[in-house]
Amino acid sequence: MKLTHLDESGHARMVDVSAKTAGRREARAVGRVFVSLQTIDLVRKAALPKGSPFEAARLAGVQAAKATSQIIPLCHNLPLDWVNMDIQLEESSFLVQADVVCRSATGVEMEALTAVSAAALTLYDMCKAVDKEMVIGEIRLVYKRKEES
């Protein structure tokens, strides 16, 4: 199997997508931040020391999606058309979801995964004063789609 991010000498390189047709690209990623029942209770009561974690995490996700090429060295700088962050408080975790859309010659799955990761880290930061046992996990790509022009 040929690895697209390596040249003939085995050196890392950015993939040339200039010959590919631009089209609508979509991706969805999800992840979780597992927290204590005490943390869930404090979030529901709006009693965290840093305030509500939701808006900060949503904004961090959007910002991270837009900055993916600055964080992941071989990712292309994509003109994102839409980033949507959804964070749900569940029984023992936050469920984080990112949806990303653009018109490009390459996919947006890394942008969606980066958005989820940054939002999860922000949730961790917002809750760390009251919960020392949090776990970030289950970050995965749910789907990616490509529509050719």
N, CA and C atoms as a LAMMPS dump frame, in Angstrom:
ITEM: TIMESTEP
0
ITEM: NUMBER OF ATOMS
447
ITEM: BOX BOUNDS ff ff ff
-5.0000000000000000e+02 5.0000000000000000e+02
-5.0000000000000000e+02 5.0000000000000000e+02
-5.0000000000000000e+02 5.0000000000000000e+02
ITEM: ATOMS id mol type element x y z
1 1 1 N 0.841 -1.173 0
2 1 2 C 0 0 0
3 1 3 C 0.889 1.239 0
4 2 1 N 0.574 2.167 -0.893
5 2 2 C 1.331 3.412 -0.979
6 2 3 C 0.755 4.431 -0.002
7 3 1 N 1.621 5.016 0.807
8 3 2 C 1.203 6.05 1.746
9 3 3 C 1.303 7.403 1.059
10 4 1 N 0.196 8.116 0.992
11 4 2 C 0.146 9.362 0.228
12 4 3 C 0.925 10.502 0.864
13 5 1 N 1.192 10.422 2.16
14 5 2 C 1.896 11.511 2.844
15 5 3 C 3.407 11.282 2.925
16 6 1 N 3.909 10.292 2.196
17 6 2 C 5.351 10.04 2.163
18 6 3 C 5.837 10.088 0.727
19 7 1 N 7.005 10.715 0.51
20 7 2 C 7.586 10.706 -0.831
21 7 3 C 8.38 9.416 -1.023
22 8 1 N 9.046 9.286 -2.167
23 8 2 C 9.792 8.069 -2.489
24 8 3 C 10.902 7.772 -1.487
25 9 1 N 11.411 8.806 -0.823
26 9 2 C 12.483 8.638 0.166
27 9 3 C 11.946 8.412 1.573
28 10 1 N 10.638 8.399 1.724
29 10 2 C 10.049 8.193 3.041
30 10 3 C 9.876 9.458 3.861
31 11 1 N 10.075 10.611 3.228
32 11 2 C 9.909 11.884 3.931
33 11 3 C 8.453 12.344 3.874
34 12 1 N 7.997 12.942 4.96
35 12 2 C 6.629 13.45 5.015
36 12 3 C 6.457 14.595 4.025
37 13 1 N 5.287 14.621 3.381
38 13 2 C 4.984 15.687 2.431
39 13 3 C 3.482 15.913 2.411
40 14 1 N 3.11 17.108 2.009
41 14 2 C 1.697 17.415 1.827
42 14 3 C 1.242 16.812 0.503
43 15 1 N 0.067 16.215 0.49
44 15 2 C -0.466 15.607 -0.724
45 15 3 C -0.902 16.705 -1.699
46 16 1 N -0.55 16.53 -2.968
47 16 2 C -0.961 17.473 -4.011
48 16 3 C -2.383 17.127 -4.446
49 17 1 N -3.333 18.003 -4.16
50 17 2 C -4.727 17.77 -4.535
51 17 3 C -5.164 18.668 -5.692
52 18 1 N -4.208 19.303 -6.353
53 18 2 C -4.542 20.277 -7.398
54 18 3 C -5.259 19.653 -8.593
55 19 1 N -5.085 18.367 -8.842
56 19 2 C -5.745 17.715 -9.971
57 19 3 C -7.133 17.186 -9.608
58 20 1 N -7.48 17.219 -8.335
59 20 2 C -8.784 16.718 -7.9
60 20 3 C -9.869 17.763 -8.153
61 21 1 N -11.068 17.283 -8.395
62 21 2 C -12.214 18.158 -8.604
63 21 3 C -12.745 18.637 -7.262
64 22 1 N -12.973 19.925 -7.159
65 22 2 C -13.568 20.466 -5.934
66 22 3 C -15.044 20.107 -5.891
67 23 1 N -15.518 19.821 -4.721
68 23 2 C -16.926 19.511 -4.519
69 23 3 C -17.286 19.719 -3.065
70 24 1 N -18.551 19.541 -2.77
71 24 2 C -19.004 19.685 -1.387
72 24 3 C -18.442 18.532 -0.561
73 25 1 N -17.829 18.861 0.549
74 25 2 C -17.26 17.874 1.471
75 25 3 C -17.922 18.055 2.827
76 26 1 N -18.309 16.953 3.433
77 26 2 C -18.94 16.982 4.748
78 26 3 C -18.277 15.947 5.638
79 27 1 N -18.234 16.231 6.925
80 27 2 C -17.757 15.242 7.89
81 27 3 C -18.419 15.495 9.236
82 28 1 N -18.614 14.408 9.962
83 28 2 C -19.116 14.483 11.337
84 28 3 C -18.206 13.642 12.219
85 29 1 N -17.841 14.214 13.353
86 29 2 C -17.052 13.499 14.356
87 29 3 C -17.737 13.65 15.702
88 30 1 N -17.491 12.695 16.578
89 30 2 C -18.03 12.743 17.935
90 30 3 C -16.947 12.341 18.928
91 31 1 N -17.186 12.674 20.172
92 31 2 C -16.306 12.264 21.26
93 31 3 C -17.022 12.484 22.576
94 32 1 N -16.42 12.008 23.646
95 32 2 C -17.034 12.13 24.965
96 32 3 C -16.023 12.614 25.99
97 33 1 N -16.556 13.307 26.989
98 33 2 C -15.789 13.623 28.186
99 33 3 C -16.563 12.99 29.335
100 34 1 N -15.979 11.945 29.91
101 34 2 C -16.614 11.248 31.025
102 34 3 C -16.302 12.001 32.312
103 35 1 N -17.343 12.289 33.084
104 35 2 C -17.202 13.098 34.295
105 35 3 C -17.927 12.416 35.455
106 36 1 N -17.68 12.926 36.654
107 36 2 C -18.327 12.38 37.851
108 36 3 C -19.787 12.832 37.919
109 37 1 N -20.563 12.124 38.719
110 37 2 C -21.958 12.512 38.93
111 37 3 C -22.043 13.875 39.602
112 38 1 N -21.065 14.195 40.453
113 38 2 C -21.023 15.511 41.097
114 38 3 C -20.87 16.61 40.042
115 39 1 N -20.015 16.367 39.055
116 39 2 C -19.816 17.353 37.988
117 39 3 C -21.097 17.539 37.18
118 40 1 N -21.762 16.443 36.856
119 40 2 C -23.039 16.523 36.131
120 40 3 C -24.027 17.385 36.922
121 41 1 N -24.092 17.131 38.226
122 41 2 C -25.002 17.89 39.086
123 41 3 C -24.651 19.381 39.094
124 42 1 N -23.359 19.698 39.204
125 42 2 C -22.932 21.1 39.212
126 42 3 C -23.234 21.793 37.882
127 43 1 N -23.059 21.081 36.782
128 43 2 C -23.369 21.655 35.466
129 43 3 C -24.867 21.938 35.37
130 44 1 N -25.679 20.979 35.798
131 44 2 C -27.139 21.169 35.748
132 44 3 C -27.593 22.346 36.609
133 45 1 N -26.897 22.569 37.713
134 45 2 C -27.246 23.672 38.623
135 45 3 C -26.548 24.982 38.247
136 46 1 N -25.787 24.963 37.154
137 46 2 C -25.004 26.137 36.732
138 46 3 C -24.11 26.632 37.87
139 47 1 N -23.429 25.683 38.532
140 47 2 C -22.632 26.012 39.716
141 47 3 C -21.14 25.716 39.56
142 48 1 N -20.658 25.555 38.334
143 48 2 C -19.215 25.358 38.146
144 48 3 C -18.486 26.67 38.427
145 49 1 N -17.294 26.611 39.028
146 49 2 C -16.541 27.841 39.322
147 49 3 C -16.274 28.709 38.092
148 50 1 N -16.04 28.088 36.926
149 50 2 C -15.75 28.849 35.707
150 50 3 C -17.004 29.188 34.906
151 51 1 N -18.169 28.799 35.407
152 51 2 C -19.405 29.082 34.692
153 51 3 C -19.797 27.94 33.769
154 52 1 N -20.768 28.191 32.921
155 52 2 C -21.258 27.17 31.994
156 52 3 C -20.165 26.779 31.006
157 53 1 N -19.928 25.482 30.854
158 53 2 C -18.862 25.046 29.949
159 53 3 C -19.266 24.994 28.478
160 54 1 N -20.546 25.094 28.195
161 54 2 C -21.03 24.814 26.847
162 54 3 C -20.575 25.818 25.79
163 55 1 N -20.776 27.102 26.02
164 55 2 C -20.422 28.095 24.996
165 55 3 C -18.92 28.148 24.747
166 56 1 N -18.138 28.093 25.807
167 56 2 C -16.678 28.105 25.629
168 56 3 C -16.239 26.91 24.794
169 57 1 N -16.814 25.735 25.062
170 57 2 C -16.436 24.528 24.319
171 57 3 C -16.892 24.602 22.864
172 58 1 N -18.096 25.107 22.628
173 58 2 C -18.575 25.249 21.244
174 58 3 C -17.668 26.184 20.444
175 59 1 N -17.348 27.319 21.035
176 59 2 C -16.479 28.276 20.339
177 59 3 C -15.083 27.709 20.117
178 60 1 N -14.564 26.977 21.081
179 60 2 C -13.248 26.341 20.915
180 60 3 C -13.274 25.348 19.761
181 61 1 N -14.369 24.612 19.63
182 61 2 C -14.497 23.661 18.53
183 61 3 C -14.498 24.342 17.174
184 62 1 N -15.266 25.415 17.048
185 62 2 C -15.304 26.162 15.784
186 62 3 C -13.922 26.727 15.467
187 63 1 N -13.302 27.336 16.451
188 63 2 C -11.971 27.926 16.245
189 63 3 C -10.955 26.857 15.843
190 64 1 N -11.009 25.705 16.489
191 64 2 C -10.062 24.63 16.175
192 64 3 C -10.269 24.09 14.763
193 65 1 N -11.524 23.943 14.351
194 65 2 C -11.788 23.471 12.982
195 65 3 C -11.136 24.404 11.977
196 66 1 N -11.279 25.709 12.205
197 66 2 C -10.703 26.699 11.287
198 66 3 C -9.175 26.713 11.335
199 67 1 N -8.588 26.255 12.42
200 67 2 C -7.126 26.294 12.591
201 67 3 C -6.462 24.937 12.377
202 68 1 N -7.187 23.965 11.855
203 68 2 C -6.65 22.604 11.739
204 68 3 C -5.318 22.551 11.005
205 69 1 N -5.184 23.283 9.911
206 69 2 C -3.929 23.223 9.142
207 69 3 C -2.752 23.812 9.911
208 70 1 N -3.02 24.6 10.936
209 70 2 C -1.947 25.139 11.776
210 70 3 C -1.577 24.172 12.895
211 71 1 N -2.477 23.24 13.198
212 71 2 C -2.261 22.282 14.282
213 71 3 C -1.712 20.964 13.749
214 72 1 N -2.253 20.486 12.638
215 72 2 C -1.855 19.214 12.026
216 72 3 C -1.007 19.558 10.804
217 73 1 N 0.287 19.298 10.839
218 73 2 C 1.221 19.845 9.846
219 73 3 C 0.897 19.579 8.373
220 74 1 N 0.385 18.416 8.018
221 74 2 C 0.197 18.101 6.602
222 74 3 C -1.235 18.31 6.111
223 75 1 N -2.075 18.908 6.93
224 75 2 C -3.448 19.212 6.506
225 75 3 C -3.471 20.463 5.64
226 76 1 N -4.349 20.441 4.649
227 76 2 C -4.53 21.605 3.784
228 76 3 C -5.318 22.684 4.515
229 77 1 N -5.065 23.924 4.152
230 77 2 C -5.808 25.054 4.7
231 77 3 C -7.102 25.177 3.898
232 78 1 N -8.227 24.804 4.496
233 78 2 C -9.485 24.742 3.761
234 78 3 C -10.395 25.923 4.078
235 79 1 N -11.112 26.405 3.056
236 79 2 C -12.081 27.486 3.274
237 79 3 C -13.404 26.898 3.784
238 80 1 N -13.537 26.766 5.076
239 80 2 C -14.724 26.133 5.644
240 80 3 C -15.955 27.003 5.426
241 81 1 N -17.039 26.352 5.035
242 81 2 C -18.303 27.045 4.82
243 81 3 C -19.21 26.975 6.039
244 82 1 N -19.054 25.933 6.852
245 82 2 C -19.946 25.756 7.992
246 82 3 C -19.304 24.821 9.002
247 83 1 N -19.364 25.221 10.256
248 83 2 C -18.959 24.364 11.376
249 83 3 C -20.066 24.454 12.411
250 84 1 N -20.582 23.315 12.817
251 84 2 C -21.609 23.293 13.856
252 84 3 C -21.162 22.381 14.991
253 85 1 N -21.199 22.913 16.189
254 85 2 C -20.834 22.151 17.38
255 85 3 C -22.09 21.894 18.202
256 86 1 N -22.258 20.652 18.634
257 86 2 C -23.369 20.305 19.511
258 86 3 C -22.796 19.566 20.71
259 87 1 N -23.175 19.996 21.9
260 87 2 C -22.699 19.356 23.126
261 87 3 C -23.916 19.015 23.967
262 88 1 N -24.032 17.737 24.295
263 88 2 C -25.148 17.253 25.1
264 88 3 C -24.629 16.743 26.44
265 89 1 N -25.334 17.071 27.495
266 89 2 C -25.018 16.548 28.815
267 89 3 C -25.787 15.249 28.98
268 90 1 N -25.056 14.161 29.168
269 90 2 C -25.687 12.862 29.336
270 90 3 C -25.554 12.417 30.788
271 91 1 N -25.885 11.18 31.052
272 91 2 C -25.9 10.665 32.424
273 91 3 C -24.544 10.726 33.112
274 92 1 N -23.474 10.424 32.375
275 92 2 C -22.141 10.428 32.993
276 92 3 C -21.077 11.041 32.084
277 93 1 N -21.524 11.797 31.086
278 93 2 C -20.55 12.37 30.151
279 93 3 C -21.155 13.539 29.39
280 94 1 N -20.251 14.29 28.766
281 94 2 C -20.632 15.244 27.735
282 94 3 C -20.449 14.518 26.405
283 95 1 N -21.43 14.584 25.53
284 95 2 C -21.294 14.077 24.17
285 95 3 C -21.047 15.278 23.27
286 96 1 N -19.918 15.259 22.574
287 96 2 C -19.511 16.375 21.711
288 96 3 C -19.628 15.927 20.26
289 97 1 N -20.268 16.741 19.429
290 97 2 C -20.401 16.439 18.002
291 97 3 C -20.02 17.661 17.183
292 98 1 N -19.257 17.42 16.123
293 98 2 C -18.879 18.488 15.191
294 98 3 C -19.297 18.088 13.785
295 99 1 N -19.941 19.018 13.091
296 99 2 C -20.268 18.86 11.679
297 99 3 C -19.55 19.966 10.921
298 100 1 N -18.865 19.579 9.838
299 100 2 C -18.071 20.536 9.064
300 100 3 C -18.396 20.357 7.585
301 101 1 N -18.52 21.486 6.873
302 101 2 C -18.817 21.477 5.438
303 101 3 C -17.923 22.49 4.739
304 102 1 N -17.451 22.128 3.546
305 102 2 C -16.766 23.089 2.683
306 102 3 C -16.856 22.615 1.239
307 103 1 N -16.455 23.484 0.315
308 103 2 C -16.3 23.107 -1.091
309 103 3 C -14.807 23.083 -1.344
310 104 1 N -14.284 21.89 -1.598
311 104 2 C -12.836 21.737 -1.68
312 104 3 C -12.48 20.486 -2.468
313 105 1 N -11.19 20.344 -2.747
314 105 2 C -10.68 19.155 -3.424
315 105 3 C -10.278 18.068 -2.434
316 106 1 N -10.367 18.351 -1.154
317 106 2 C -10.007 17.359 -0.141
318 106 3 C -11.007 17.416 1.003
319 107 1 N -11.062 16.343 1.771
320 107 2 C -12.08 16.192 2.801
321 107 3 C -11.861 17.02 4.049
322 108 1 N -12.892 17.043 4.895
323 108 2 C -12.877 17.853 6.117
324 108 3 C -12.938 17.002 7.383
325 109 1 N -12.573 15.728 7.274
326 109 2 C -12.644 14.879 8.464
327 109 3 C -11.676 15.305 9.563
328 110 1 N -10.494 15.781 9.183
329 110 2 C -9.544 16.22 10.211
330 110 3 C -10.049 17.47 10.922
331 111 1 N -10.751 18.327 10.205
332 111 2 C -11.324 19.522 10.816
333 111 3 C -12.395 19.136 11.837
334 112 1 N -13.224 18.152 11.488
335 112 2 C -14.261 17.699 12.422
336 112 3 C -13.642 17.045 13.654
337 113 1 N -12.638 16.207 13.447
338 113 2 C -11.967 15.55 14.579
339 113 3 C -11.233 16.554 15.462
340 114 1 N -10.609 17.544 14.85
341 114 2 C -9.906 18.58 15.615
342 114 3 C -10.896 19.412 16.417
343 115 1 N -12.038 19.714 15.826
344 115 2 C -13.074 20.48 16.531
345 115 3 C -13.559 19.734 17.767
346 116 1 N -13.835 18.449 17.621
347 116 2 C -14.285 17.643 18.766
348 116 3 C -13.206 17.598 19.84
349 117 1 N -11.97 17.404 19.43
350 117 2 C -10.867 17.323 20.397
351 117 3 C -10.715 18.613 21.192
352 118 1 N -10.749 19.745 20.507
353 118 2 C -10.597 21.033 21.196
354 118 3 C -11.78 21.319 22.11
355 119 1 N -12.979 20.988 21.675
356 119 2 C -14.149 21.191 22.53
357 119 3 C -14.059 20.309 23.771
358 120 1 N -13.616 19.066 23.595
359 120 2 C -13.462 18.162 24.742
360 120 3 C -12.413 18.688 25.715
361 121 1 N -11.303 19.175 25.204
362 121 2 C -10.268 19.751 26.072
363 121 3 C -10.791 20.977 26.818
364 122 1 N -11.611 21.766 26.165
365 122 2 C -12.183 22.945 26.814
366 122 3 C -13.164 22.543 27.909
367 123 1 N -13.978 21.531 27.655
368 123 2 C -14.864 21.021 28.704
369 123 3 C -14.049 20.543 29.905
370 124 1 N -12.959 19.842 29.617
371 124 2 C -12.059 19.381 30.683
372 124 3 C -11.556 20.577 31.489
373 125 1 N -11.095 21.594 30.796
374 125 2 C -10.575 22.788 31.464
375 125 3 C -11.647 23.46 32.321
376 126 1 N -12.847 23.537 31.817
377 126 2 C -13.927 24.208 32.546
378 126 3 C -14.348 23.446 33.8
379 127 1 N -14.122 22.132 33.812
380 127 2 C -14.582 21.293 34.928
381 127 3 C -13.462 20.802 35.84
382 128 1 N -12.208 21.047 35.493
383 128 2 C -11.09 20.442 36.228
384 128 3 C -10.996 20.866 37.688
385 129 1 N -11.535 22.012 38.038
386 129 2 C -11.479 22.461 39.437
387 129 3 C -12.31 21.566 40.355
388 130 1 N -13.322 20.905 39.807
389 130 2 C -14.208 20.084 40.634
390 130 3 C -14.113 18.591 40.332
391 131 1 N -13.39 18.218 39.28
392 131 2 C -13.343 16.808 38.88
393 131 3 C -11.937 16.449 38.426
394 132 1 N -11.255 15.644 39.208
395 132 2 C -9.874 15.245 38.901
396 132 3 C -9.807 13.895 38.181
397 133 1 N -10.951 13.284 37.92
398 133 2 C -10.984 11.939 37.334
399 133 3 C -11.592 11.901 35.933
400 134 1 N -11.727 13.029 35.288
401 134 2 C -12.342 13.061 33.956
402 134 3 C -11.508 12.273 32.944
403 135 1 N -12.201 11.738 31.952
404 135 2 C -11.545 10.999 30.871
405 135 3 C -12.12 11.483 29.544
406 136 1 N -11.239 11.86 28.643
407 136 2 C -11.64 12.214 27.283
408 136 3 C -11.458 10.967 26.43
409 137 1 N -12.472 10.62 25.637
410 137 2 C -12.33 9.416 24.829
411 137 3 C -13.389 9.283 23.763
412 138 1 N -13.319 8.127 23.1
413 138 2 C -14.277 7.75 22.056
414 138 3 C -14.377 8.782 20.945
415 139 1 N -13.268 9.478 20.673
416 139 2 C -13.261 10.442 19.569
417 139 3 C -13.133 9.654 18.268
418 140 1 N -14.093 9.875 17.372
419 140 2 C -14.087 9.103 16.125
420 140 3 C -14.839 9.843 15.033
421 141 1 N -14.514 9.472 13.816
422 141 2 C -15.223 9.985 12.65
423 141 3 C -16.493 9.16 12.474
424 142 1 N -17.633 9.814 12.391
425 142 2 C -18.903 9.126 12.184
426 142 3 C -19.142 8.923 10.69
427 143 1 N -18.912 9.966 9.912
428 143 2 C -19.01 9.834 8.456
429 143 3 C -18.282 10.976 7.769
430 144 1 N -17.979 10.733 6.506
431 144 2 C -17.509 11.79 5.612
432 144 3 C -18.166 11.549 4.264
433 145 1 N -18.49 12.641 3.581
434 145 2 C -19.153 12.56 2.278
435 145 3 C -18.477 13.496 1.297
436 146 1 N -18.545 13.081 0.037
437 146 2 C -17.984 13.896 -1.041
438 146 3 C -19.008 13.954 -2.163
439 147 1 N -19.324 15.166 -2.599
440 147 2 C -20.188 15.366 -3.768
441 147 3 C -19.365 16.078 -4.824
442 148 1 N -19.152 15.437 -5.947
443 148 2 C -18.381 16.051 -7.035
444 148 3 C -19.206 17.133 -7.713
445 149 1 N -18.532 18.16 -8.204
446 149 2 C -19.218 19.244 -8.935
447 149 3 C -19.566 18.785 -10.326
